[in-house]
Amino acid sequence: MTNRKIARLIAAAVLGIVAYIAANQESQDEGLTGPAVVIDGDTLKIGETRIRLMGIDAPERKQSCTDTNGHEWPCGLFAKKILTQKIGSTQIRCDLSDRDKYGRYVGICYTDIDLNGFMVESGNAMAYRQYSARYIAQEDSARIHRRGIWSGSFQAPWDYRRGK
């Protein structure tokens, strides 16, 4: 192979890498749009991309809460159900900002509304105050009106995960 052919191959490879990086950066900056599959109350997938809803923390799928009568109910599965119903078959858009320690993208997702805020306002997730103050007003409203997990007693999802 001549030096000229090698140089052309290297140039083509570099251009391909640059185009790939630019395309991925553009999709991250502009967001990701498509039909979603709900994994749990604060995680979903668009295509093969897993997205963690930024600024919120929903009960874990196996987590139970207690209602005002002292009965346990599967609040983690309920959170997943509420998010699934809210999205339905609608295409969603997620504005992606980062990746978490598990490699998932982190972002705010929308239908006609901010889905992250909806989950907190409906009482099916908590504002993740450790990282953002964005959804504190929605959490306060859910707590005052005793919606969702606030209608009884529960363990904060982060405490549940740590086994407290």
MDAnalysis code that builds the backbone (N, CA, C; Angstrom):
import MDAnalysis as mda
import numpy as np

u = mda.Universe.empty(492, n_residues=164, atom_resindex=np.repeat(np.arange(164), 3), trajectory=True)
u.add_TopologyAttr("name", ["N", "CA", "C"] * 164)
u.add_TopologyAttr("resid", np.arange(1, 165))
u.add_TopologyAttr("resname", ["MET", "THR", "ASN", "ARG", "LYS", "ILE", "ALA", "ARG", "LEU", "ILE", "ALA", "ALA", "ALA", "VAL", "LEU", "GLY", "ILE", "VAL", "ALA", "TYR", "ILE", "ALA", "ALA", "ASN", "GLN", "GLU", "SER", "GLN", "ASP", "GLU", "GLY", "LEU", "THR", "GLY", "PRO", "ALA", "VAL", "VAL", "ILE", "ASP", "GLY", "ASP", "THR", "LEU", "LYS", "ILE", "GLY", "GLU", "THR", "ARG", "ILE", "ARG", "LEU", "MET", "GLY", "ILE", "ASP", "ALA", "PRO", "GLU", "ARG", "LYS", "GLN", "SER", "CYS", "THR", "ASP", "THR", "ASN", "GLY", "HIS", "GLU", "TRP", "PRO", "CYS", "GLY", "LEU", "PHE", "ALA", "LYS", "LYS", "ILE", "LEU", "THR", "GLN", "LYS", "ILE", "GLY", "SER", "THR", "GLN", "ILE", "ARG", "CYS", "ASP", "LEU", "SER", "ASP", "ARG", "ASP", "LYS", "TYR", "GLY", "ARG", "TYR", "VAL", "GLY", "ILE", "CYS", "TYR", "THR", "ASP", "ILE", "ASP", "LEU", "ASN", "GLY", "PHE", "MET", "VAL", "GLU", "SER", "GLY", "ASN", "ALA", "MET", "ALA", "TYR", "ARG", "GLN", "TYR", "SER", "ALA", "ARG", "TYR", "ILE", "ALA", "GLN", "GLU", "ASP", "SER", "ALA", "ARG", "ILE", "HIS", "ARG", "ARG", "GLY", "ILE", "TRP", "SER", "GLY", "SER", "PHE", "GLN", "ALA", "PRO", "TRP", "ASP", "TYR", "ARG", "ARG", "GLY", "LYS"])
u.atoms.positions = np.array([
    [0.852, -1.162, 0.000],
    [0.000, 0.000, 0.000],
    [0.909, 1.240, 0.000],
    [0.549, 2.206, -0.816],
    [1.381, 3.408, -0.902],
    [1.078, 4.351, 0.260],
    [2.009, 5.263, 0.471],
    [1.822, 6.270, 1.526],
    [0.569, 7.112, 1.282],
    [0.298, 7.370, 0.020],
    [-0.867, 8.176, -0.344],
    [-2.165, 7.460, 0.055],
    [-2.248, 6.152, -0.200],
    [-3.441, 5.374, 0.171],
    [-3.595, 5.314, 1.689],
    [-2.502, 5.136, 2.393],
    [-2.538, 5.100, 3.856],
    [-3.031, 6.443, 4.395],
    [-2.538, 7.533, 3.837],
    [-2.954, 8.873, 4.269],
    [-4.448, 9.070, 4.024],
    [-4.948, 8.596, 2.885],
    [-6.385, 8.708, 2.585],
    [-7.215, 7.899, 3.582],
    [-6.770, 6.696, 3.904],
    [-7.489, 5.861, 4.874],
    [-7.515, 6.513, 6.256],
    [-6.386, 7.061, 6.660],
    [-6.316, 7.733, 7.962],
    [-7.232, 8.962, 7.965],
    [-7.202, 9.732, 6.906],
    [-8.056, 10.927, 6.809],
    [-9.536, 10.529, 6.861],
    [-9.903, 9.474, 6.155],
    [-11.294, 9.016, 6.162],
    [-11.703, 8.556, 7.562],
    [-10.806, 7.849, 8.238],
    [-11.102, 7.379, 9.593],
    [-11.274, 8.555, 10.548],
    [-10.393, 9.541, 10.456],
    [-10.489, 10.723, 11.318],
    [-11.792, 11.473, 11.048],
    [-12.145, 11.661, 9.783],
    [-13.404, 12.333, 9.451],
    [-14.605, 11.560, 9.985],
    [-14.549, 10.253, 9.901],
    [-15.638, 9.428, 10.444],
    [-15.777, 9.588, 11.945],
    [-14.657, 9.598, 12.646],
    [-14.670, 9.775, 14.106],
    [-15.210, 11.157, 14.460],
    [-14.764, 12.185, 13.763],
    [-15.234, 13.553, 14.022],
    [-16.742, 13.644, 13.768],
    [-17.224, 13.056, 12.686],
    [-18.658, 13.079, 12.379],
    [-19.455, 12.351, 13.455],
    [-18.959, 11.213, 13.933],
    [-19.634, 10.452, 14.993],
    [-19.728, 11.276, 16.275],
    [-18.623, 11.902, 16.675],
    [-18.618, 12.719, 17.889],
    [-19.569, 13.888, 17.743],
    [-19.549, 14.548, 16.599],
    [-20.435, 15.698, 16.377],
    [-21.901, 15.274, 16.413],
    [-22.229, 14.147, 15.814],
    [-23.621, 13.676, 15.815],
    [-24.080, 13.341, 17.219],
    [-23.248, 12.679, 17.994],
    [-23.625, 12.339, 19.367],
    [-23.719, 13.576, 20.244],
    [-22.831, 14.541, 20.059],
    [-22.890, 15.772, 20.845],
    [-24.151, 16.548, 20.490],
    [-24.500, 16.586, 19.205],
    [-25.697, 17.303, 18.776],
    [-26.944, 16.679, 19.379],
    [-27.044, 15.341, 19.376],
    [-28.233, 14.699, 19.937],
    [-28.303, 14.920, 21.439],
    [-27.144, 15.009, 22.101],
    [-27.157, 15.253, 23.531],
    [-27.569, 16.694, 23.818],
    [-27.048, 17.661, 23.027],
    [-27.375, 19.056, 23.252],
    [-28.837, 19.342, 22.934],
    [-29.339, 18.781, 21.840],
    [-30.699, 19.065, 21.417],
    [-31.719, 18.173, 22.105],
    [-31.279, 17.050, 22.590],
    [-32.196, 16.128, 23.233],
    [-32.430, 14.897, 22.397],
    [-33.277, 14.072, 22.929],
    [-33.596, 12.800, 22.304],
    [-35.110, 12.697, 22.254],
    [-35.648, 12.305, 21.121],
    [-37.093, 12.232, 20.940],
    [-37.473, 10.848, 20.440],
    [-38.610, 10.348, 20.954],
    [-39.106, 9.072, 20.468],
    [-40.083, 8.463, 21.447],
    [-40.582, 7.275, 21.095],
    [-41.458, 6.572, 22.030],
    [-40.625, 6.052, 23.203],
    [-41.222, 6.051, 24.374],
    [-40.485, 5.661, 25.583],
    [-41.029, 4.372, 26.177],
    [-40.133, 3.629, 26.796],
    [-40.485, 2.471, 27.607],
    [-40.107, 2.842, 29.034],
    [-41.075, 2.755, 29.952],
    [-40.820, 3.122, 31.337],
    [-40.204, 1.933, 32.068],
    [-39.065, 2.179, 32.713],
    [-38.369, 1.152, 33.487],
    [-38.879, 1.179, 34.928],
    [-38.939, 2.359, 35.497],
    [-39.506, 2.571, 36.827],
    [-39.954, 4.028, 36.920],
    [-40.278, 4.501, 38.113],
    [-40.844, 5.832, 38.266],
    [-39.915, 6.982, 37.950],
    [-38.635, 6.711, 37.766],
    [-37.710, 7.790, 37.417],
    [-36.683, 7.387, 36.361],
    [-36.957, 6.309, 35.623],
    [-36.037, 5.851, 34.578],
    [-36.854, 5.358, 33.388],
    [-36.412, 5.718, 32.188],
    [-37.071, 5.229, 30.980],
    [-36.048, 5.015, 29.885],
    [-36.523, 4.459, 28.780],
    [-35.671, 4.201, 27.619],
    [-36.322, 4.776, 26.387],
    [-35.504, 5.404, 25.563],
    [-35.905, 5.764, 24.207],
    [-34.935, 5.018, 23.312],
    [-35.456, 4.089, 22.547],
    [-34.570, 3.205, 21.783],
    [-33.736, 2.404, 22.754],
    [-32.443, 2.451, 22.599],
    [-31.531, 1.742, 23.504],
    [-30.944, 2.670, 24.575],
    [-31.375, 3.914, 24.593],
    [-30.818, 4.896, 25.521],
    [-31.629, 4.952, 26.805],
    [-30.977, 4.625, 27.930],
    [-31.609, 4.709, 29.249],
    [-31.457, 6.128, 29.777],
    [-32.547, 6.662, 30.324],
    [-32.551, 8.039, 30.814],
    [-33.086, 8.070, 32.236],
    [-32.325, 8.653, 33.121],
    [-32.730, 8.862, 34.521],
    [-33.324, 10.259, 34.591],
    [-34.541, 10.375, 35.127],
    [-35.195, 11.679, 35.223],
    [-34.471, 12.544, 36.255],
    [-33.917, 13.636, 35.795],
    [-33.070, 14.500, 36.606],
    [-33.868, 15.225, 37.700],
    [-33.278, 15.293, 38.891],
    [-33.834, 16.093, 39.971],
    [-34.939, 15.436, 40.761],
    [-35.248, 14.161, 40.452],
    [-36.298, 13.458, 41.189],
    [-35.811, 12.081, 41.609],
    [-36.499, 11.512, 42.583],
    [-36.200, 10.148, 43.020],
    [-37.525, 9.484, 43.371],
    [-37.904, 8.476, 42.611],
    [-39.161, 7.757, 42.823],
    [-38.904, 6.511, 43.657],
    [-39.939, 6.009, 44.341],
    [-39.769, 4.748, 45.072],
    [-39.267, 3.648, 44.139],
    [-38.466, 2.763, 44.683],
    [-37.944, 1.625, 43.923],
    [-39.090, 0.675, 43.580],
    [-38.923, -0.092, 42.489],
    [-40.000, -0.985, 42.039],
    [-40.488, -1.928, 43.133],
    [-39.599, -2.427, 43.965],
    [-39.988, -3.382, 45.011],
    [-40.388, -2.693, 46.311],
    [-40.373, -1.370, 46.317],
    [-40.642, -0.632, 47.548],
    [-42.140, -0.533, 47.820],
    [-42.499, -0.674, 49.093],
    [-43.889, -0.509, 49.536],
    [-43.991, 0.717, 50.422],
    [-45.173, 1.303, 50.446],
    [-45.496, 2.422, 51.320],
    [-46.711, 2.010, 52.147],
    [-47.083, 2.825, 53.115],
    [-48.221, 2.528, 53.975],
    [-49.245, 3.640, 53.828],
    [-50.512, 3.255, 53.634],
    [-51.559, 4.281, 53.507],
    [-52.027, 4.739, 54.885],
    [-53.003, 5.636, 54.922],
    [-53.469, 6.204, 56.200],
    [-54.137, 5.167, 57.092],
    [-54.574, 4.042, 56.529],
    [-55.198, 2.976, 57.319],
    [-54.182, 1.927, 57.769],
    [-52.901, 2.162, 57.466],
    [-51.865, 1.227, 57.880],
    [-51.657, 0.062, 56.928],
    [-52.283, 0.100, 55.757],
    [-52.132, -0.972, 54.764],
    [-50.960, -0.668, 53.831],
    [-50.171, -1.706, 53.562],
    [-49.071, -1.547, 52.612],
    [-49.612, -1.524, 51.193],
    [-48.964, -0.742, 50.363],
    [-49.295, -0.717, 48.935],
    [-47.994, -0.584, 48.143],
    [-47.959, -1.144, 46.940],
    [-46.714, -1.176, 46.158],
    [-46.438, 0.171, 45.469],
    [-45.960, 1.142, 46.241],
    [-45.779, 2.497, 45.714],
    [-44.736, 2.563, 44.594],
    [-43.741, 1.681, 44.608],
    [-42.752, 1.664, 43.534],
    [-43.356, 1.243, 42.207],
    [-44.142, 0.178, 42.231],
    [-44.832, -0.259, 41.005],
    [-45.879, 0.755, 40.575],
    [-46.517, 1.388, 41.557],
    [-47.524, 2.397, 41.245],
    [-46.886, 3.597, 40.540],
    [-45.705, 4.018, 40.989],
    [-45.009, 5.134, 40.343],
    [-44.712, 4.798, 38.876],
    [-44.260, 3.575, 38.638],
    [-44.003, 3.146, 37.251],
    [-45.298, 3.193, 36.441],
    [-46.397, 2.721, 37.026],
    [-47.684, 2.698, 36.335],
    [-48.154, 4.115, 35.992],
    [-48.013, 5.046, 36.936],
    [-48.455, 6.424, 36.713],
    [-47.656, 7.061, 35.573],
    [-46.335, 6.872, 35.565],
    [-45.507, 7.436, 34.497],
    [-45.852, 6.793, 33.157],
    [-46.059, 5.485, 33.159],
    [-46.434, 4.773, 31.927],
    [-47.752, 5.305, 31.381],
    [-48.742, 5.478, 32.254],
    [-50.038, 5.996, 31.816],
    [-49.941, 7.430, 31.308],
    [-49.135, 8.246, 31.972],
    [-49.004, 9.645, 31.562],
    [-48.389, 9.750, 30.183],
    [-47.400, 8.924, 29.909],
    [-46.747, 8.961, 28.599],
    [-47.628, 8.313, 27.544],
    [-48.257, 7.183, 27.879],
    [-49.074, 6.467, 26.902],
    [-48.261, 6.127, 25.672],
    [-48.823, 6.381, 24.511],
    [-48.115, 6.103, 23.258],
    [-47.529, 7.381, 22.656],
    [-47.530, 8.451, 23.439],
    [-47.009, 9.738, 22.986],
    [-45.492, 9.699, 22.840],
    [-44.985, 10.348, 21.824],
    [-43.539, 10.516, 21.714],
    [-43.119, 11.531, 22.767],
    [-41.979, 11.295, 23.374],
    [-41.478, 12.243, 24.362],
    [-40.166, 12.843, 23.886],
    [-39.802, 13.957, 24.502],
    [-38.519, 14.598, 24.234],
    [-37.777, 14.701, 25.554],
    [-36.513, 14.335, 25.551],
    [-35.688, 14.455, 26.746],
    [-34.506, 15.357, 26.451],
    [-34.345, 16.374, 27.282],
    [-33.165, 17.232, 27.209],
    [-32.124, 16.618, 28.132],
    [-31.063, 16.119, 27.542],
    [-30.056, 15.369, 28.286],
    [-28.947, 16.294, 28.751],
    [-28.471, 16.065, 29.984],
    [-27.451, 16.958, 30.511],
    [-26.179, 16.258, 30.953],
    [-26.254, 15.000, 31.305],
    [-25.103, 14.356, 31.933],
    [-25.295, 12.844, 31.874],
    [-24.372, 12.121, 32.473],
    [-24.519, 10.681, 32.694],
    [-24.333, 10.419, 34.181],
    [-25.076, 9.435, 34.699],
    [-24.920, 9.094, 36.114],
    [-23.862, 8.002, 36.271],
    [-23.650, 7.568, 37.504],
    [-22.596, 6.583, 37.766],
    [-22.882, 5.221, 37.143],
    [-24.123, 4.993, 36.692],
    [-24.479, 3.730, 36.034],
    [-24.430, 3.846, 34.511],
    [-24.015, 5.008, 34.012],
    [-23.911, 5.206, 32.569],
    [-25.194, 5.665, 31.906],
    [-26.258, 5.861, 32.678],
    [-27.512, 6.351, 32.102],
    [-27.397, 7.851, 31.845],
    [-28.074, 8.309, 30.795],
    [-28.180, 9.750, 30.609],
    [-29.094, 10.289, 31.692],
    [-28.901, 11.539, 32.058],
    [-29.731, 12.219, 33.036],
    [-30.360, 13.400, 32.305],
    [-31.674, 13.578, 32.475],
    [-32.299, 14.686, 31.770],
    [-33.715, 14.958, 32.224],
    [-34.281, 15.978, 31.623],
    [-35.669, 16.350, 31.862],
    [-36.455, 15.917, 30.628],
    [-37.532, 15.176, 30.849],
    [-38.312, 14.638, 29.738],
    [-39.689, 15.282, 29.704],
    [-40.217, 15.431, 28.484],
    [-41.458, 16.154, 28.259],
    [-42.398, 15.403, 27.318],
    [-43.671, 15.527, 27.581],
    [-44.711, 15.283, 26.579],
    [-45.208, 16.695, 26.301],
    [-46.400, 17.014, 26.739],
    [-46.853, 18.407, 26.715],
    [-46.496, 19.095, 28.027],
    [-45.961, 18.316, 28.979],
    [-45.568, 18.823, 30.296],
    [-44.204, 18.266, 30.673],
    [-43.628, 18.817, 31.724],
    [-42.384, 18.325, 32.308],
    [-42.734, 17.061, 33.096],
    [-42.341, 15.898, 32.595],
    [-42.677, 14.626, 33.246],
    [-42.010, 14.484, 34.609],
    [-40.812, 15.012, 34.764],
    [-40.123, 14.951, 36.055],
    [-40.978, 15.672, 37.093],
    [-41.403, 16.890, 36.769],
    [-42.239, 17.675, 37.678],
    [-43.579, 17.019, 37.934],
    [-44.142, 16.403, 36.911],
    [-45.416, 15.699, 37.068],
    [-45.307, 14.595, 38.106],
    [-44.220, 13.824, 38.046],
    [-44.064, 12.718, 38.996],
    [-43.974, 13.228, 40.435],
    [-43.302, 14.344, 40.640],
    [-43.192, 14.910, 41.983],
    [-44.528, 15.518, 42.403],
    [-45.149, 16.301, 41.527],
    [-46.427, 16.970, 41.832],
    [-47.533, 15.959, 42.133],
    [-47.508, 14.809, 41.465],
    [-48.535, 13.789, 41.690],
    [-48.261, 12.968, 42.954],
    [-47.119, 13.211, 43.589],
    [-46.780, 12.496, 44.815],
    [-46.177, 11.125, 44.571],
    [-45.669, 10.889, 43.373],
    [-45.088, 9.590, 43.044],
    [-43.571, 9.619, 42.913],
    [-42.978, 10.730, 43.320],
    [-41.529, 10.873, 43.388],
    [-41.229, 12.046, 44.317],
    [-40.011, 12.063, 44.792],
    [-39.559, 13.160, 45.651],
    [-38.589, 14.038, 44.870],
    [-38.518, 15.306, 45.254],
    [-37.481, 16.179, 44.702],
    [-36.145, 15.674, 45.237],
    [-35.181, 15.545, 44.364],
    [-33.858, 15.080, 44.776],
    [-33.050, 16.300, 45.191],
    [-33.326, 16.778, 46.380],
    [-32.778, 18.039, 46.883],
    [-31.264, 18.064, 46.936],
    [-30.650, 16.905, 47.040],
    [-29.186, 16.845, 47.112],
    [-28.536, 17.407, 45.846],
    [-29.287, 17.359, 44.725],
    [-28.713, 17.761, 43.450],
    [-29.407, 18.945, 42.794],
    [-30.641, 19.233, 43.194],
    [-31.379, 20.289, 42.510],
    [-32.530, 20.789, 43.368],
    [-32.811, 22.068, 43.268],
    [-33.954, 22.655, 43.974],
    [-35.138, 22.800, 43.026],
    [-35.011, 22.300, 41.819],
    [-35.993, 22.546, 40.766],
    [-37.411, 22.094, 41.117],
    [-37.572, 20.971, 41.799],
    [-38.912, 20.408, 42.015],
    [-39.394, 20.498, 43.471],
    [-38.779, 21.338, 44.255],
    [-39.168, 21.452, 45.671],
    [-40.591, 21.979, 45.822],
    [-40.990, 22.964, 45.033],
    [-42.360, 23.508, 45.130],
    [-43.396, 22.431, 44.802],
    [-43.123, 21.586, 43.800],
    [-44.053, 20.508, 43.467],
    [-44.129, 19.492, 44.601],
    [-42.985, 19.198, 45.220],
    [-42.996, 18.263, 46.343],
    [-43.786, 18.842, 47.512],
    [-43.588, 20.116, 47.800],
    [-44.335, 20.763, 48.888],
    [-45.834, 20.682, 48.632],
    [-46.252, 20.903, 47.392],
    [-47.672, 20.817, 47.038],
    [-48.205, 19.400, 47.233],
    [-47.454, 18.407, 46.780],
    [-47.884, 17.005, 46.930],
    [-48.001, 16.639, 48.406],
    [-47.050, 17.089, 49.210],
    [-47.075, 16.786, 50.644],
    [-48.267, 17.474, 51.320],
    [-48.486, 18.749, 51.049],
    [-49.592, 19.502, 51.656],
    [-50.941, 18.879, 51.299],
    [-51.079, 18.452, 50.039],
    [-52.348, 17.876, 49.575],
    [-52.412, 16.362, 49.747],
    [-51.375, 15.770, 50.360],
    [-51.319, 14.343, 50.695],
    [-51.567, 13.448, 49.481],
    [-50.869, 13.765, 48.392],
    [-50.983, 12.970, 47.174],
    [-49.923, 11.868, 47.165],
    [-50.297, 10.736, 46.580],
    [-49.346, 9.640, 46.367],
    [-48.700, 9.161, 47.654],
    [-47.375, 9.105, 47.662],
    [-46.642, 8.592, 48.823],
    [-46.882, 9.438, 50.065],
    [-47.265, 10.687, 49.882],
    [-47.496, 11.607, 51.002],
    [-48.837, 11.346, 51.685],
    [-49.630, 10.427, 51.171],
    [-50.941, 10.128, 51.777],
    [-50.808, 9.224, 53.003],
    [-49.626, 8.735, 53.252],
    [-49.390, 7.860, 54.399],
    [-47.943, 7.989, 54.822],
    [-47.310, 6.855, 55.081],
    [-45.893, 6.892, 55.458],
    [-45.075, 6.086, 54.452],
    [-43.818, 6.478, 54.341],
    [-42.922, 5.818, 53.387],
    [-41.492, 6.111, 53.787],
    [-40.602, 5.372, 53.186],
    [-39.180, 5.581, 53.366],
    [-38.670, 6.307, 52.124],
    [-37.864, 7.340, 52.304],
    [-37.292, 8.028, 51.144],
    [-36.563, 7.002, 50.274],
    [-36.708, 7.099, 48.960],
    [-36.079, 6.101, 48.084],
    [-34.582, 5.923, 48.342],
    [-33.859, 7.003, 48.611],
    [-32.419, 6.889, 48.862],
    [-32.137, 6.143, 50.154],
    [-33.013, 6.262, 51.155],
    [-32.847, 5.489, 52.390],
    [-33.208, 4.024, 52.149],
    [-34.238, 3.787, 51.370],
    [-34.644, 2.417, 51.035],
    [-33.495, 1.676, 50.360],
    [-32.843, 2.341, 49.395],
    [-31.725, 1.703, 48.674],
    [-30.563, 1.381, 49.602],
    [-30.362, 2.205, 50.601],
    [-29.270, 1.974, 51.560],
    [-29.678, 1.007, 52.663],
    [-30.925, 0.555, 52.639],
    [-31.375, -0.417, 53.631],
    [-31.662, 0.155, 54.997],
    [-31.953, 1.450, 55.056],
    [-32.242, 2.080, 56.353],
    [-33.688, 1.864, 56.753],
])
